[in-house]
Amino acid sequence: MTEKVERESVLEKRRVHVIISAKNGFDGEREVSK
């Protein structure tokens, strides 16, 4: 059981990191296109 919880925690952190990276990337593109 704990192994499954740990794996889901890692996936959750990775997904959050991807979302943050995408958000930062969009903000950067918006600034460049001004």
Phi and psi restraints in degrees (value plus and minus 20) as a CYANA .aco file:
   2 THR   PHI     -82.7   -42.7
   2 THR   PSI     -53.4   -13.4
   3 GLU   PHI     -82.3   -42.3
   3 GLU   PSI     -61.6   -21.6
   4 LYS   PHI     -84.7   -44.7
   4 LYS   PSI     -61.4   -21.4
   5 VAL   PHI     -83.9   -43.9
   5 VAL   PSI     -62.9   -22.9
   6 GLU   PHI     -83.1   -43.1
   6 GLU   PSI     -61.9   -21.9
   7 ARG   PHI     -83.8   -43.8
   7 ARG   PSI     -63.3   -23.3
   8 GLU   PHI     -84.0   -44.0
   8 GLU   PSI     -56.5   -16.5
   9 SER   PHI     -83.3   -43.3
   9 SER   PSI     -62.9   -22.9
  10 VAL   PHI     -83.7   -43.7
  10 VAL   PSI     -63.3   -23.3
  11 LEU   PHI     -83.3   -43.3
  11 LEU   PSI     -59.3   -19.3
  12 GLU   PHI     -83.4   -43.4
  12 GLU   PSI     -64.8   -24.8
  13 LYS   PHI     -82.0   -42.0
  13 LYS   PSI     -61.6   -21.6
  14 ARG   PHI     -84.4   -44.4
  14 ARG   PSI     -61.4   -21.4
  15 ARG   PHI     -84.6   -44.6
  15 ARG   PSI     -61.8   -21.8
  16 VAL   PHI     -82.3   -42.3
  16 VAL   PSI     -61.6   -21.6
  17 HIS   PHI     -82.5   -42.5
  17 HIS   PSI     -61.0   -21.0
  18 VAL   PHI     -84.8   -44.8
  18 VAL   PSI     -62.4   -22.4
  19 ILE   PHI     -82.2   -42.2
  19 ILE   PSI     -64.6   -24.6
  20 ILE   PHI     -83.7   -43.7
  20 ILE   PSI     -63.3   -23.3
  21 SER   PHI     -82.3   -42.3
  21 SER   PSI     -63.1   -23.1
  22 ALA   PHI     -83.5   -43.5
  22 ALA   PSI     -62.4   -22.4
  23 LYS   PHI     -82.8   -42.8
  23 LYS   PSI     -64.8   -24.8
  24 ASN   PHI     -83.8   -43.8
  24 ASN   PSI     -58.5   -18.5
  25 GLY   PHI     -83.5   -43.5
  25 GLY   PSI     -63.5   -23.5
  26 PHE   PHI     -84.3   -44.3
  26 PHE   PSI     -61.5   -21.5
  27 ASP   PHI     -81.8   -41.8
  27 ASP   PSI     -61.5   -21.5
  28 GLY   PHI     -83.3   -43.3
  28 GLY   PSI     -62.8   -22.8
  29 GLU   PHI     -84.4   -44.4
  29 GLU   PSI     -58.3   -18.3
  30 ARG   PHI     -83.7   -43.7
  30 ARG   PSI     -61.1   -21.1
  31 GLU   PHI     -87.3   -47.3
  31 GLU   PSI     -58.8   -18.8
  32 VAL   PHI     -87.3   -47.3
  32 VAL   PSI     -55.5   -15.5
  33 SER   PHI     -97.9   -57.9
  33 SER   PSI     -24.3    15.7
